[in-house]
Amino acid sequence: MKPRYTQAQKEKAVTYYAEHNISITQACREMGYPHRDMLCAWIQEIRPDLLSRKQGSCKKDSCLIRYTKEEKYSIVEEWMTSNIPVYRVAAKYRVSKATISKWKCLILGKDSKVPMRKNEEHWLTEKTKADLQSEIVRLQAENHMLRMERDALQKASELLKSEGNQS
C-alpha cells in the first residue's frame, strides 16, 4: 500500500515546525495535516531533538524567563499594534497566550478600554506620559473649538429658519 505522505512532505512539515517556533497543533493547522500525533511521529523519526527541546517543564529544562515591566509592556504593545496573532507573539517570547492576556489586563485594565487605574503602578515612561498629556490638552482645545463652531452654526440655522418663517 502506498504511503499517504511522501518523505519530502514529512520533511517539509518538520522543517516548518522547527523554523516557525510554533506548537505542533498549530503547525498541523497551517500545513493542512490532519492530526498532531502524525506530526509528532514524523518529528520523532526525522528530528527527535525538536521534541526534547519543546517538551518538559520549565523547572526541568531551566527555561523559565522573567520579563521586566517594560518588556511586558512592549510585548503587549507588539501584539496589540500588529496583525500578528497572540499565539505567534507568545511563541516568539516563549510564554503562553494566557500570560500575554494577563499582562494586557494588568496594563490596560480588565475591560481593555480604560487606561490603568490611578492607584496602579504605571509602566509608561516619562516621555510617553508627557506626549500623551500634551495630546490630551491639544484634543481638549480642538474639542472646545468644534463645540463653539457647532453652537454658532446651530444659532445661524435657527436665525435662518426664523427669517424664513417670517417672510
N, C-alpha and C positions, 0 to 999 in steps of 0.2 A: 504494500500500500504506500502511495506517495505521501511524504510528509506535507502537512498543511502549510508550513512556513519554511522558506529556504534558509540556508545558513547565512546568506547575505542579509536577509530581513531580520534575522535574530541579532546579528552583529550590529545592524543599524539601530535597532531598538535599545540594545545595551549601551551603545555609544551615546545615543540621545540621552538616556538616563544619566550617564556619567557626566556629560558635558553641561546639562541644564540644572543640575543640583536640585532636583525636584523629587517628590515621593514616587514610589513605584506605581501607585494607583494613578497619580496624575500623568506619569509617562504613558501608561496604558491608554488613558483617555485621549491624550494628544496624538499618540501614534495610531490609535484606532485598533488596538489589540483587545481581545475580549476579556482577559482576566489577569489580575496581578500575579496569581500563582504561576502562570505560564512565564511571565517576565522574570519572576524570581528564579525559576528553574533555568532560564537562559543565562541569567547573571551568574548563577552558581556554576554553570557549565563553562562560560566564556571568561568572566572576570569575577571570581569569588571574593577578591579583595574588596570589591564595592559593597558587598553585603556586610562584611565585618566592620567596615568603616561606618556604614549608615546605622547599623543596629546596635543595641546596647544602651544602657542608661548613662547619664552624664557622670554619675559617681564612678562607674567602672572605667569609662574612657577618658575621664578628666577633661571633658569638653565644655564644661559649664562656662558660659560667657556672661560677664557682668557689664551692663551698659550704664553710662552716666546719664544724668537727666538730659543733658544737651544731645547726647547720641540718641536717646529715646525720642526726643522731640524731632530730630532730623529724620529718623526712620519713619515716624508717623507722618511728617510733612512730605516725605518722598512718596509714601503710599497715597496720601490724600490729594496731592497735586499732580499725580501722574495717572495714566490709564493702566498701570500695572496692577494685576490682581493681588490681593493681600497674600495669597499663598506663595506667590513668587517673591514678594518682599520678605516674607517670613523665611523662605528657604535661603535667600541671599544672606540674611543675617543670622541664620541658624537658630531661630526662635519659632514658637508656634504661632498660628494665626490668632489664637486666643490671647496670647501675650501682647501682640500688636494692638488688638482691640482694647485690651485693658489699658495700655498706655494711652490710647486715643481718649478713652473715658477719663483718665486722670488729667490729661492735658486740656481737653475741650469740655469736660463735664459729661454727665450721663446722656443728656439729650443731644449733644454734639452741635447744638445751635447757639448755645450760650457760652460766652467766654468763661474762663475759670473764675471761681468764686474768690472774693477778696481775701478770705482767710487762708486760702491755699497758697502754697509757695509757687511763685511764678517762675517759669523756665525761660521766659523771654529775656533776651539780652537788653541792656540799657538802650542801645542804639535802636533796636526793634521797637521797644516801648516808646521812645521819643518819636520815631517815624509814625507809629500808629496814633499817638496823641496828636501830632500835627495834622495828620489826615482827618482825624475826628473834628478838630477845630475848623479845618477847611470845609468839610462836608456840612457842618452845622451852619457856617456862614452862607454856603451855597443854598442850603435848605431855607434859610431865612429869606434870602433874596427871591427865591422861587415862590415862597408863600406871599411875599409882598406883591410880586408880579401877578400872581393868581388873583389876589384880592383886588388889585387895580383893574384887572380885566373883567372881573365879576361886576364891579361898580360901573364900569363903562358899558357893559352889556345891559345892566339894569337901566341906565340912563337912556340908552338907545331904544330899549323896549318901551320905556315910559314916553319918550318923544314920539315913537311910532303910534302909540295908543292915543295920544292927544291930537294927532293930525286928523 
